């Protein structure tokens, strides 16, 4: 058992988002620990301050700028994955071990785990895994990067047969105890390069999901990775599964055949009975994940799809591949990470391009000789002027983060959906 639970420690929870609050709530049960909470701004401005004060004294709530006063006292930092470990305030804590909220929970969990990472498709895949296992009669806890902290499991009043986790590269960098029954790497393409100097660093973070596999555990991969030289588990490769009938599915895109292959291999490994009947039923009944190629409305011949979860080029390319031979308007834009994002893959498709937000000038500059590109400041002006009747499909797949104009991709996706609801 980790020393976190065997001696009194001074622990700082750094970042008070959903996972930070969950970690605080969990650690507060272990009353022997001395807990501090740190957030970017002054505590008086925190939306979560009232929640935090349920568990710690006000004097233990610090801004990042104030954090150095406890640098020599802290034994452990539970760091939000969204916080770049290179920020200057953290440099005073280089000697302090850092983990994420998922790792905090893993140290006390014995339930079999299925862990999924990848650049794109994680949320859809873990949702379908959880749904399929539930259809087989299993109790499943679905959490991680999908938005439900793993520490919340300690406040559930039921037993779980399996835990299904979506894991980001940022979380995997802060995890030490992961040994899943099944680990899945869906794909890896350039993303989050504002946090990684080289693509190799990003790949290495993703591959950490397989670091502690045992011989009787399974690793599913989209392709061979030369870096995986010492994996002890069984390795299988993901391929398009053509054995099922997709004609009754409401889902669009060939990539769902890859997802079904992941599910079939997991079911075989776990020895789940009647897998073919269960997976066929899933194909026919699963309606998709919110804001991932979600059909939201049809006006005349024009169908509107909300792929607002897309924050990188690869995700948007996958969405475009779902609409071959369709006259399509692509709505794309958001916060410009830097000017290294590769947009060349878009040139393999045909569409008219409508851009918005901070990245719109960069997009126009790179693609205006290949596409009709129309630039707008925001989604309101774009949708108010878009002649959508000229298209069979209007696809909102931003390919960039949302933070230039929104708090997160959910708020941006909801805004798009609301704007479309007013169109007639």
MIZA-968671 format. One line per 10 residues: their letters; for each residue x, y, z of N, C-alpha, C. Coordinates in steps of 0.1 Angstrom, whole numbers, plus 2048, in hexadecimal, padded with zeros to 3 digits. Each point is the difference from the previous one (the first is absolute). Layout:
N
A) X/Y/Z/X/Y/Z/X/Y/Z; ...
END
This chain:
424
XXXXXXXXXX) 809/7F4/800/7F7/80C/800/809/80C/800; 7FC/80B/7F8/807/80C/7FF/802/807/80D; 80B/808/802/802/807/80C/7F6/80B/802; 7F8/803/7F5/7F6/80A/801/7F6/7FD/80B; 7FE/7F3/802/7F6/7FB/809/805/7FA/80D; 80E/801/802/805/7F9/80C/807/80A/809; 800/80D/7FD/806/80A/809/7F9/80D/7FD; 800/809/80A/7FB/80D/7FF/808/808/7F6; 7F9/806/7F7/807/807/7F5/7FA/80E/7FE; 808/809/7FB/7FB/80D/7FC/7FF/7FF/7F1
XXXXXXXXXX) 7F3/801/7FB/7FD/7FE/7F2/7FA/80D/7FA; 805/804/7F5/7FA/80B/7F9/7F8/7FB/7F4; 7F4/804/7FF/7F8/7FE/7F4/801/80C/7F7; 806/7FF/7F4/803/80B/7F8/7F7/800/7F4; 7F6/809/800/7F7/801/7F5/7F2/7FB/805; 7F6/809/801/7F4/7FD/806/7F4/7FF/7F6; 803/7F8/7F6/7F5/7FC/7F7/7F9/7F4/806; 7F9/7F9/7F7/7F8/7F5/804/808/7F5/807; 80C/7FD/7FA/808/7F6/806/806/804/80D; 804/80D/801/806/805/80C/7F6/800/80C
XXXXXXXXXX) 7F4/804/7FD/7F5/7FF/80B/7FE/7F2/804; 800/7F6/7F7/7FE/7F2/803/80C/7FB/809; 80C/804/7FC/80C/7FC/808/7FF/806/80E; 7FC/80C/801/7FE/806/80D/7F6/7F9/809; 7F5/7FE/7FA/7F5/7F9/807/805/7F2/805; 807/7F9/7F8/805/7F3/803/80A/801/80C; 80A/809/7FE/80B/801/80A/7FB/805/80D; 7F5/808/800/7FB/806/80C/7FB/7F5/809; 7FC/7F4/7FB/7FB/7F5/808/80C/7FB/809; 80C/801/7FB/80C/7FB/807/805/80C/808
XXXXXXXXXX) 7F9/802/80C/802/80C/807/80E/803/805; 809/7F6/800/80D/802/805/808/809/7F7; 7FD/801/7F3/808/807/7F7/7FD/80F/801; 80B/808/7FE/7FF/80E/800/7FF/805/7F1; 7F5/805/7FC/7FD/803/7F2/800/80F/7FD; 806/803/7F5/800/80E/7FA/7F9/7FF/7F2; 7FA/80A/7FC/7FA/801/7F3/806/80D/7F9; 804/7FE/7F4/806/80B/7F8/7F9/802/7F3; 7FD/80C/7FC/7F9/803/7F3/807/80C/7FA; 7FD/803/7F4/808/80A/7F9/7FE/80E/806
XXXXXXXXXX) 7F4/803/803/7FD/80E/804/7FE/801/810; 7FE/80B/805/7FD/802/80E/7F4/7F8/804; 800/7FA/80C/7F5/7F8/804/7F2/807/800; 800/80D/802/7F3/807/800/7F9/7FF/7F3; 808/7FE/7F5/7FA/7FF/7F3/7FC/7F2/7FC; 803/7F6/808/7FD/7F2/7FC/7F1/7FD/800; 7FB/7FA/7F5/7F3/7FC/800/7FE/7F4/80A; 80A/7F9/802/800/7F4/809/803/803/80F; 802/80D/803/805/802/80E/7F7/7FB/80A; 7F3/802/7FF/7F6/7FB/80A/802/7F1/801
XXXXXXXXXX) 801/7F9/7F5/802/7F1/801/80D/7FD/808; 80B/807/7FC/80D/7FD/806/7FF/802/80F; 7F9/80A/805/800/804/80E/7F8/7F5/808; 7F9/7F7/7F9/7FA/7F5/807/80A/7F6/806; 80C/801/7FA/80A/7F6/803/80D/806/806; 803/80C/7FD/80D/806/805/7FD/80E/805; 809/805/809/7FF/80D/805/804/80A/7F5; 7FB/80C/802/803/80B/7F6/80F/802/7FE; 807/7FF/80C/80E/803/7FF/808/7F6/7F8; 7F9/7F4/7FD/807/7F6/7F7/7FC/801/7F2
XXXXXXXXXX) 7F9/80B/7FC/7FC/802/7F2/80A/80B/7FB; 807/7FD/7F6/80B/809/7FB/7FE/802/7F1; 804/80C/7FB/802/802/7F2/80E/7FA/7FC; 801/7FE/7F3/80E/7FB/7FB/80B/80A/804; 7FD/80D/800/80A/80A/803/804/7FF/80F; 7F7/7FB/808/803/7FE/80F/806/7F3/803; 801/7F7/7F7/803/7F2/803/80E/7FD/805; 809/809/7FD/80E/7FE/804/802/7FF/80F; 7F6/806/807/802/801/80F/7FF/7F2/806; 7FB/7F6/7F9/7FF/7F2/806/809/7F7/7F8
XXXXXXXXXX) 809/805/7F8/808/7F7/7F7/808/7F6/808; 806/804/80B/809/7F8/808/7F8/7F6/809; 7F3/801/801/7F8/7F8/809/7F9/7F5/7F9; 7FD/801/7F3/7F7/7F7/7FA/807/7F2/7FC; 7F9/7F5/803/805/7F3/7FD/7FB/7FA/7F3; 7F5/805/7FB/7FA/7FB/7F4/7F7/80B/7FA; 800/800/7F2/7F7/809/7F9/7F7/7F7/7F7; 7F3/802/802/7F6/7FA/7F7/7FD/80B/7F5; 806/7FF/7F5/800/80A/7F6/7F5/7FE/7F5; 7F8/80A/7FD/7F6/7FF/7F6/808/7FE/7F2
XXXXXXXXXX) 7FB/7F6/7F8/807/7FE/7F3/800/80C/7F7; 7F6/809/802/7FF/80C/7F8/80A/80A/802; 808/7FF/80B/80A/80A/804/80E/7FB/7FA; 806/809/7F9/80D/7FD/7FA/80A/7FF/80B; 807/7F5/802/80A/7FF/80A/80C/809/7FF; 801/807/7F5/80B/809/7FD/7FE/80E/805; 7F4/803/806/7FD/80D/804/80A/804/80B; 802/80D/801/80B/805/809/7FD/7FD/80F; 7F3/800/803/7FD/7FE/80E/803/7F2/805; 800/7F7/7F7/803/7F2/804/80F/7FD/801
XXXXXXXXXX) 808/80A/7FB/80E/7FD/801/806/800/80E; 7F8/806/809/804/7FF/80E/7FD/7F3/807; 7F9/7F7/7F8/7FC/7F3/805/806/7F5/7F8; 80C/802/7FA/806/7F5/7F8/803/7F4/808; 802/802/80D/804/7F5/808/7F4/7F8/805; 7F4/804/7FD/7F4/7FA/806/7FA/7F6/7F6; 7FD/7F4/804/7F9/7F6/7F6/7F3/806/7FC; 7FC/7FD/7F3/7F4/805/7FB/7F8/7F5/7FA; 7F3/7FF/803/7F7/7F6/7FA/7F3/807/7FC; 7F8/7F9/7F9/7F3/806/7FD/7F5/7F9/808
XXXXXXXXXX) 7F4/805/7FF/7F5/7FB/808/7FD/7F1/7FD; 802/7FC/7F3/7FE/7F2/7FD/80A/7F7/807; 80D/804/801/80A/7F8/807/7FC/7FF/80F; 7FC/80B/805/7FC/800/80E/7F6/7F5/803; 7F6/7FF/7F7/7F5/7F6/802/806/7F2/7FD; 808/7FE/7F6/805/7F3/7FC/807/7F9/80B; 806/807/809/808/7FA/80B/7F7/7F9/80A; 7F3/802/800/7F7/7F8/809/7F6/7F8/7F8; 801/7FE/7F3/7F6/7F9/7F9/805/7F3/7FB; 7F8/7F5/801/803/7F3/7FC/7F7/7FB/7F5
XXXXXXXXXX) 7F6/808/7FC/7F7/7FC/7F5/807/7FF/7F3; 7FD/7F6/7F8/806/7FF/7F2/7FE/80D/7F8; 80A/804/7F9/800/80C/7F8/801/7FE/7F2; 7F9/808/7F8/802/801/7F1/803/80E/7FE; 80C/803/7FB/805/80E/7FE/803/803/7F1; 7FB/80B/7FC/800/804/7F2/807/80E/7FE; 809/800/7F7/806/80D/7FC/801/801/7F1; 805/80B/7FB/800/803/7F2/7FE/80E/7FE; 803/805/7F4/7FD/80E/7FD/7F2/803/7FD; 7F9/7F7/7F9/7F2/802/7FD/7F8/7F3/802
XXXXXXXXXX) 7F3/802/803/7F8/7F4/802/7FF/7FA/80E; 807/806/809/800/7FA/80E/7F2/800/806; 7F9/80B/800/7F3/802/807/7F6/7F6/7FA; 7FF/7FF/7F2/7F7/7F7/7FA/803/7F2/804; 80D/7FC/800/804/7F3/802/7FD/7FB/80F; 804/809/809/7FD/7FC/80E/7F1/7FF/803; 7F8/809/7FA/7F2/800/802/7FA/7F3/7FA; 805/7FC/7F4/7FA/7F4/7FA/805/7F3/808; 80C/801/805/805/7F4/809/7F7/7FF/80C; 7FE/80B/807/7F8/800/80C/7F1/7FB/7FD
XXXXXXXXXX) 7FB/805/7F5/7F2/7FD/7FC/7FF/7F1/7FD; 80A/7FB/7F9/800/7F2/7FC/801/7F7/80C; 809/803/809/801/7F8/80D/7F4/801/808; 7F9/80B/801/7F4/801/807/7F5/7F8/7FA; 800/7FF/7F2/7F6/7F7/7F9/803/7F2/803; 80C/7FC/804/803/7F2/803/7FD/7FD/80F; 7FB/80A/807/7FD/7FE/80E/80A/805/80A; 80B/806/7FC/80A/805/809/7FD/80E/805; 805/802/80C/7FF/80E/806/80D/807/7FD; 7FF/80C/7FA/80C/807/7FA/801/80E/806
XXXXXXXXXX) 80C/804/804/803/80E/803/807/806/7F4; 7FB/80A/7FA/806/807/7F5/805/80D/804; 80E/802/7FF/805/80D/805/80D/803/7FA; 807/80A/806/80D/805/7FB/7FE/80D/7F8; 807/801/7F5/800/80C/7F8/7F2/803/7F9; 7F7/7F6/801/7F3/802/7FB/7F8/80A/808; 805/803/80C/7F9/80B/808/7FC/7FC/80D; 801/7F3/804/7FC/7FB/80D/80C/7FB/807; 805/807/80B/80C/7FC/806/7FF/7F2/806; 80C/7F9/800/800/7F3/806/7FE/800/80F
XXXXXXXXXX) 805/80B/807/7FE/800/80E/7F1/800/804; 7F7/804/7F7/7F2/800/803/7FB/7F1/803; 807/7F6/7FC/7FC/7F3/801/7FF/7FC/80F; 808/807/809/800/7FD/80E/7F3/804/807; 7F8/808/7F9/7F3/805/805/7F4/7F9/7FA; 803/7F7/7F7/7F5/7F8/7FB/7FB/7F5/80A; 7F4/7FD/7FF/7FA/7F6/80A/7FE/7F2/7F9; 808/7FD/7F6/7FE/7F3/7FA/80E/7FB/7FC; 7FF/7F3/7FD/80C/7F8/7FC/801/801/7F1; 80D/801/7FB/802/800/7F1/808/7F4/7FC
XXXXXXXXXX) 7FC/7FA/7F5/807/7F5/7FA/80D/805/7F9; 7FE/80B/7F9/80B/806/7F8/800/80F/801; 80C/806/7FF/802/80E/7FE/805/802/7F2; 7F9/809/7F9/805/804/7F2/805/80F/801; 80C/802/7FC/807/80D/802/804/806/7F2; 7FC/80C/7FE/806/808/7F5/80C/808/806; 80C/7FE/7FA/80C/807/805/807/808/7F6; 803/80C/803/807/80A/7F7/80F/7FE/802; 808/806/7F7/80E/7FF/802/804/808/80D; 7F9/80B/803/804/807/80C/7FE/7F8/80D
XXXXXXXXXX) 7F5/7F8/800/7FD/7F7/80B/80B/7F5/801; 803/7FA/7F5/809/7F5/800/80E/804/804; 804/80D/7FE/80D/805/805/800/800/80F; 7F5/800/807/7FF/801/80E/7FB/7F3/807; 800/7F5/7F9/7FB/7F3/805/80C/7F7/801; 800/7F8/80B/80B/7F7/803/7FB/7F2/802; 7F3/7FE/804/7FB/7F3/805/7F6/7F9/7F7; 800/805/7F3/7F6/7FA/7F7/804/7F3/7FB; 7F8/7F5/802/802/7F3/7FA/7F3/7FA/7FC; 7FB/805/7F4/7F2/7FD/7FC/7FF/7F1/7FB
XXXXXXXXXX) 7F4/7FA/802/7FE/7F3/7F9/801/802/7F1; 7FB/80B/7FB/801/803/7F2/804/80E/7FE; 80B/803/7F9/804/80D/7FC/7FE/802/7F1; 7FB/80C/7FC/7FD/802/7F2/807/80D/7FC; 807/800/7F5/806/80C/7FA/7F9/801/7F2; 7F7/809/7FE/7F8/801/7F4/807/805/7F4; 808/80B/803/807/807/7F5/808/80A/807; 80B/805/7F9/808/80B/805/803/808/7F4; 7FC/80D/800/804/80A/7F6/803/80D/807; 805/809/7F9/805/80D/806/7F5/807/807
XXXXXXXXXX) 802/803/80D/7F6/807/808/807/806/80C; 7FA/80A/806/806/806/80C/80E/804/7FF; 804/805/7F4/80E/803/7FF/804/80D/807; 7F6/807/806/804/80B/809/806/7FB/80D; 7FE/7F3/803/805/7FA/80C/80C/7F7/7FD; 802/7FC/7F4/80B/7F7/7FD/80A/806/7F6; 80C/7FF/802/80B/805/7F7/800/7F8/7F4; 7FF/7F3/801/801/7F7/7F5/7F4/7F6/800; 7FC/7FC/7F4/7F5/7F6/7FF/804/7F3/807; 80D/7FD/801/805/7F4/807/7FD/800/80F
XXXXXXXXXX) 800/80C/805/7FD/802/80F/7F1/7FD/802; 7F8/804/7F7/7F1/7FD/801/7FE/7F1/7FE; 806/7FA/7F7/7FF/7F2/7FE/804/7F8/80D; 80B/804/805/805/7F9/80C/7F6/801/80C; 7FA/80C/801/7F6/802/80B/7F4/7F6/7FD; 7FC/7FF/7F4/7F5/7F7/7FD/803/7F1/803; 80C/7FC/7FD/805/7F2/801/802/7FC/80E; 800/80A/80A/801/7FC/80E/7F4/7F8/805; 7F5/7FF/7F8/7F5/7F8/804/803/7F1/801; 80B/7FD/7F9/804/7F2/800/80C/7FC/808
XXXXXXXXXX) 805/80A/808/80C/7FE/808/800/7F4/80A; 7F4/7FE/806/800/7F6/80B/7F6/7F5/7FD; 7FE/7FD/7F3/7F8/7F4/7FC/806/7F3/805; 7F8/7F7/804/805/7F2/804/7FE/7F7/7F4; 806/7F4/801/7FF/7F7/7F4/7F2/7FC/7FC; 7F7/7FF/80A/7F3/7FC/7FD/7F6/80B/7FC; 806/80C/7FE/7F8/80C/7FD/801/803/7F1; 7F7/808/7FB/7FF/802/7F1/803/80E/7FC; 808/802/7F6/802/80E/7FA/7FB/800/7F2; 7F7/809/7FD/7FB/801/7F2/806/80D/7FA
XXXXXXXXXX) 805/7FF/7F4/807/80B/7F9/7FB/802/7F2; 800/80C/7FC/7FD/803/7F2/80B/7FD/7F6; 80C/800/805/80C/7FD/7F8/80B/7FC/809; 80B/7FC/7F9/80C/7FD/808/808/80C/804; 804/800/80D/808/80B/805/80E/7FA/804; 80B/804/7F9/80D/7FB/804/804/802/80E; 7FA/80B/806/804/803/80E/7FB/7F5/80A; 7F6/7F8/7FC/7FB/7F6/809/808/7F3/7FF; 80B/800/806/809/7F5/7FF/7FF/7F7/80C; 7FB/804/80B/800/7F8/80D/7F2/7FE/805
XXXXXXXXXX) 7F6/800/7F8/7F2/7FE/805/7FF/7F1/803; 7FA/7FD/80C/7FF/7F2/804/7F2/7FA/7FC; 7F6/809/7FD/7F3/7FB/7FD/7FF/7FB/7F1; 7F5/7F9/7FD/7FD/7FC/7F3/7FD/80C/7F7; 805/801/7F4/7FE/80B/7F7/7F7/7FB/7F4; 7F5/807/7FE/7F8/7FE/7F4/7FE/80D/7F9; 7FD/7FF/7F3/7FF/80D/7F8/7F1/802/7FC; 7FC/80C/800/7F2/804/7FD/7FF/801/7F1; 7F5/7FA/7FB/7FD/800/7F1/7F1/803/7FE; 7FC/804/7F4/7F2/802/7FE/7F9/7F2/800
XXXXXXXXXX) 7F6/800/808/7F8/7F4/802/7F4/800/7F6; 800/7F7/7F6/7F6/800/7F6/7F6/7F5/803; 800/7F9/80B/7F8/7F5/803/7F2/803/805; 7FD/80D/802/7F3/804/806/7F8/808/7F6; 7F3/801/802/7F7/807/7F7/7FF/80E/805; 805/80A/7F9/7FF/80E/804/7F5/807/7F9; 7F8/7F9/7F8/7F6/807/7F8/7F5/807/809; 7FE/7FA/80C/7F6/806/809/805/80A/80A; 80D/803/7FE/806/809/80A/7FD/80F/7FD; 7FF/808/80A/7FE/80E/7FE/80D/808/7FF
XXXXXXXXXX) 80B/7F9/802/80D/806/801/806/801/7F2; 807/80B/7FE/807/803/7F3/80F/7FE/801; 806/7FA/7F5/80E/7FF/800/805/7F2/801; 80A/7FD/7F8/806/7F2/800/808/7FE/80D; 804/80A/808/808/7FE/80C/7F9/7F8/80A; 7F2/7FF/7FF/7F9/7F8/80A/803/7F2/7FF; 804/7FB/7F4/804/7F2/7FE/80D/7FD/808; 809/80A/802/80B/7FE/808/7FC/7FF/80F; 7F7/809/804/7FB/7FF/80E/7FA/7F3/803; 7F8/7FA/7F7/7FA/7F3/802/80A/7F6/801
XXXXXXXXXX) 80B/801/7F9/80B/7F6/801/807/801/80D; 801/80C/806/806/801/80D/7F6/7F9/80A; 7F3/802/7FF/7F7/7FA/809/800/7F1/7FF; 801/7FB/7F4/800/7F1/7FE/80C/7FA/807; 80C/806/7FE/80C/7FB/806/800/801/80F; 7FA/80B/805/7FE/801/80F/7F7/7F5/805; 7F5/7FE/7FA/7F6/7F5/804/806/7F3/7FF; 808/7FD/7F6/807/7F3/7FF/80A/7FE/80B; 807/80A/803/80A/800/80B/7FA/7FD/80D; 7F4/807/803/7F9/7FF/80D/7F7/7F4/800
XXXXXXXXXX) 7FF/7F9/7F5/7F8/7F4/7FF/7F1/803/803; 7FC/80B/7FA/7F2/804/801/7F7/7F8/7F6; 7F6/7FA/805/7F8/7F7/7F7/7F6/808/7F7; 7FD/7FA/7F5/7F6/805/7F7/805/80E/7FA; 80D/801/7FE/805/80D/7FC/7FB/805/7F2; 7FE/7F7/7F7/7FB/804/7F2/7F2/806/801; 7F7/7F9/808/7F3/805/801/800/80E/807; 808/801/80A/800/80C/808/806/80C/7F8; 80A/7FD/7F8/806/80B/7F8/7F8/804/7F5; 7F8/7F6/7FA/7F7/804/7F5/7F5/809/805
XXXXXXXXXX) 7FB/7FC/80C/7F5/809/806/806/80E/804; 80C/800/804/806/80D/803/801/809/7F3; 804/7FA/7F5/801/807/7F3/7F3/806/7FD; 7F5/7F8/802/7F3/805/7FC/7F9/80A/809; 805/800/80D/7FA/809/80A/808/80C/804; 80D/7FF/7FF/809/80B/805/7FE/80D/7F7; 7FD/80B/806/7FD/80C/7F9/80B/809/7FF; 80C/7FD/806/80B/808/7FF/803/808/80D; 80B/808/7FF/804/808/80C/7FD/80F/7FD; 7FC/807/80A/7FD/80E/7FE/80C/807/7FB
XXXXXXXXXX) 7FD/808/7F5/80A/809/7FA/80B/7F8/7F8; 7FD/7F4/7FD/80A/7F8/7F8/7F8/7FC/7F4; 801/807/7F4/7F8/7FD/7F4/7F1/7FE/803; 7FB/809/809/7F2/7FF/804/7F7/807/7F6; 7F6/7F8/7FB/7F6/806/7F7/7F7/808/809; 7FE/80D/7FC/7F7/808/808/7F4/806/7F9; 800/801/7F3/7F5/806/7F9/800/7FE/7F1; 7F5/7FF/7FA/7FF/801/7F1/7F6/80A/7FC; 805/809/7F7/7F7/80A/7FA/800/7FE/7F1; 7F5/7FC/7FA/800/7FD/7F2/809/7F4/7FE
XXXXXXXXXX) 809/802/7F6/80A/7F5/7FD/80C/801/809; 802/80A/808/80C/802/807/800/7FA/80E; 80A/7F8/803/801/7FA/80D/80C/807/808; 7FD/803/80D/80A/807/808/806/7F6/80A; 80D/7FF/801/807/7F7/809/809/808/809; 800/7FC/80D/808/807/80A/80B/7F7/804; 80C/803/7FB/80C/7F9/804/809/809/809; 7F9/807/809/807/80A/808/80B/7FB/809; 801/7F3/802/80B/7FB/809/80D/800/7F8; 800/802/7F3/80C/800/7F9/809/80C/803
XXXXXXXXXX) 80C/7FE/805/809/80B/803/80E/7FE/7F9; 800/7F7/7F6/80D/7FE/7F8/7FC/7FC/7F2; 80A/801/7F7/7FE/7FD/7F2/7FC/7F2/7FE; 806/7F6/806/7FD/7F2/7FE/7F1/7FD/803; 7FB/806/80A/7F2/7FE/803/7F7/805/7F5; 803/80C/7FB/7F8/805/7F5/801/7F8/7F4; 80C/7FB/7FD/802/7F7/7F4/7F7/7F4/801; 800/7FA/80C/7F7/7F5/802/7F1/803/7FE; 7FC/80C/804/7F2/804/7FE/7FD/802/7F1; 809/806/7F9/7FE/802/7F2/7FF/7F3/7F8
XXXXXXXXXX) 808/7F6/804/800/7F3/7FA/7F2/7F9/801; 7F8/805/809/7F3/7FA/802/7F6/805/7F6; 803/809/7F8/7F6/806/7F6/806/800/7F2; 804/7F5/7FB/805/800/7F2/7F5/804/7F6; 804/807/7F6/7F7/803/7F5/7F5/80A/804; 801/806/80B/7F6/80A/805/804/80E/7FD; 7F7/809/7FC/803/80E/7FF/800/806/80E; 80C/804/804/802/802/80F/805/80E/803; 7FB/806/80A/806/80C/806/806/7FC/80D; 80D/803/802/807/7FD/80C/802/80D/808
XXXXXXXXXX) 7FC/800/80D/802/80B/809/80B/7FD/809; 80B/808/800/80C/7FD/807/806/80C/806; 806/7FF/80C/807/80B/806/801/7FF/80F; 806/80A/806/801/7FF/80F/80D/807/804; 806/7FC/80B/80C/805/805/80C/7FB/7F8; 809/809/7FB/80C/7FC/7F9/80A/7FC/80A; 804/7F3/800/80A/7FB/809/80E/807/7FD; 804/7FD/7F3/80B/807/7FA/7FE/7FE/7F1; 80B/803/7F8/7FE/7FF/7F2/806/7F4/7FA; 801/7F5/809/806/7F4/7FB/7F6/7F5/7FC
XXXXXXXXXX) 7F3/803/803/7F6/7F6/7FE/7FF/7FD/7F1; 801/7F3/7FC/800/7FC/7F2/7F2/7FF/7FB; 7FC/807/7F6/7F3/800/7FA/800/7F9/7F2; 80B/7FB/7FC/802/7FB/7F2/7F6/7F4/7FD; 7FD/7F8/80B/7F7/7F5/7FD/7F2/804/7FC; 7FC/80C/803/7F3/805/7FC/7FF/801/7F1; 80B/801/7F9/800/802/7F1/7FC/7F3/7F9; 7FE/7F5/807/7FC/7F3/7FA/7F0/800/7FF; 7FA/80A/805/7F1/800/800/7FB/80D/7F9; 7F3/7FF/7FC/7FA/80B/7F9/7F5/806/80A
XXXXXXXXXX) 801/80D/802/7F6/807/808/802/80F/7FF; 7F7/808/804/802/80E/802/802/803/80F; 809/809/802/805/802/80E/7FC/80D/806; 7FA/7FF/80C/7FC/80C/807/807/800/80D; 808/80B/803/808/800/80C/7FC/80B/809; 804/7FE/80D/7FD/80A/80A/80A/800/80B; 801/80A/808/808/800/80C/80F/804/7FD; 808/7FE/80A/80E/804/7FF/808/7F9/7F5; 7FD/7F4/7FD/807/7F8/7F6/7FC/803/7F2; 7F6/808/7FE/7FA/802/7F3/809/806/7F5
XXXXXXXXXX) 809/809/804/809/806/7F7/80B/7F6/7FC; 804/7F8/809/80A/7F6/7FD/7FA/7F5/7F7; 7F4/7FC/802/7F9/7F6/7F8/7FF/806/7F1; 7FB/80C/7FF/7FE/806/7F3/80D/802/7F9; 80A/804/807/80D/802/7F9/806/7F2/7FA; 7FD/7F5/807/805/7F3/7FC/7F7/7F9/7F6; 7F4/803/7FF/7F6/7F8/7F8/7F9/808/7F5; 802/80D/7FF/7F7/808/7F7/803/7FD/7F2; 80B/7FA/7FC/803/7FC/7F2/7FA/7F3/7FD; 7FC/7F8/80A/7FA/7F3/7FD/7F1/7FF/802
XXXXXXXXXX) 7FB/809/808/7F1/800/803/7FA/80E/7FF; 7F3/800/7FF/7F9/80D/803/801/801/80F; 806/80B/804/802/803/80F/7F9/80D/803; 7F7/800/809/7F9/80C/805/803/802/80F; 805/80B/804/804/803/80D/7F6/808/808; 7FD/7FC/80C/7F7/807/809/807/802/80E; 7FB/80A/808/805/802/80D/7FB/7F5/80A; 7F4/7FC/7FE/7FA/7F7/80A/7F5/7F8/7FA; 7FA/7F6/807/7F6/7F7/7FB/7F3/807/7FD; 7FD/80A/808/7F3/807/7FD/800/806/7F2
XXXXXXXXXX) 80A/808/7FD/801/806/7F3/801/7F6/7F5; 807/7F6/802/802/7F5/7F6/7F2/7FA/7FC; 7F9/7FB/80B/7F4/7F9/7FD/7F5/809/7FB; 800/80D/804/7F6/809/7FB/802/803/7F1; 80C/7FE/7FB/802/803/7F2/802/7F4/7F7; 801/7F4/806/802/7F4/7F8/7F4/7FC/7F8; 802/7FE/7F3/7F5/7FB/7F7/800/7F1/801; 7FB/7FB/80B/801/7F1/802/7F8/7F8/7F6; 7F6/806/7FA/7F8/7F9/7F6/808/7FB/7F4; 80C/806/7FE/809/7FC/7F5/807/7F3/803
XXXXXXXXXX) 7FF/7FA/80C/807/7F4/804/7F7/7F5/804; 806/7F4/7FF/7F9/7F4/805/804/7FE/80F; 80C/804/803/805/7FE/80E/807/80D/805; 7FC/805/80C/807/80A/806/807/7F9/80D; 80D/800/7FF/808/7F9/80B/807/80A/808; 7FD/800/80D/807/808/80A/80B/7F7/806; 80C/802/7FC/80B/7F8/805/80C/809/801; 802/807/80C/809/80B/801/80F/7FE/7FE; 805/7F4/804/80E/7FD/7FE/809/808/809; 7FB/809/808/808/809/809/7F9/800/80D
XXXXXXXXXX) 808/803/80B/7FA/802/80D/7F6/80B/801; 7F9/801/80A/7F5/809/801/803/80D/808; 80C/801/806/802/809/80B/802/80F/7FB; 7FF/802/7F3/801/80E/7FC/7F2/807/802; 7F5/7F9/800/7F3/807/802/7F7/7F8/80A; 804/7F4/804/7F8/7F8/809/808/7FA/80B; 7F8/7FC/80B/807/7FA/80B/805/7F2/7FD; 7F9/7F9/7F7/804/7F2/7FC/7F8/7FC/7F4; 804/7F4/7FB/7F9/7FC/7F3/7F1/7FD/802; 7FC/7FD/80C/7F2/7FD/803/7F8/80D/7FE
XXXXXXXXXX) 805/80B/805/7F9/80D/7FF/7FF/804/7F1; 80B/7FE/7F9/801/803/7F2/7F6/7F8/7F8; 800/7F3/803/7F7/7F6/7F9/7F1/804/802; 7FD/803/80D/7F2/804/803/7FC/80D/7F9; 80A/809/7FF/7FD/80C/7F9/7FC/7FE/7F1; 808/7F7/7FA/7FD/7FD/7F2/7F2/7F9/7FF; 7FE/7F7/809/7F3/7F9/7FF/7F4/80A/802; 802/80A/80A/7F5/80A/802/7FE/809/7F4; 80B/804/7FA/7FF/808/7F4/7F9/7F9/7F4; 803/7F3/7FF/7FA/7F9/7F5/7F1/7FE/803
XXXX) 7FC/7FF/80C/7F2/7FE/804/7F7/80B/7FB; 806/80C/7FF/7F9/80C/7FB/7FF/801/7F1; 807/7F8/7F9/800/800/7F1/7F3/7FA/7FB; 7FA/805/7F6/7F4/7FA/7FA/802/800/7F1
END
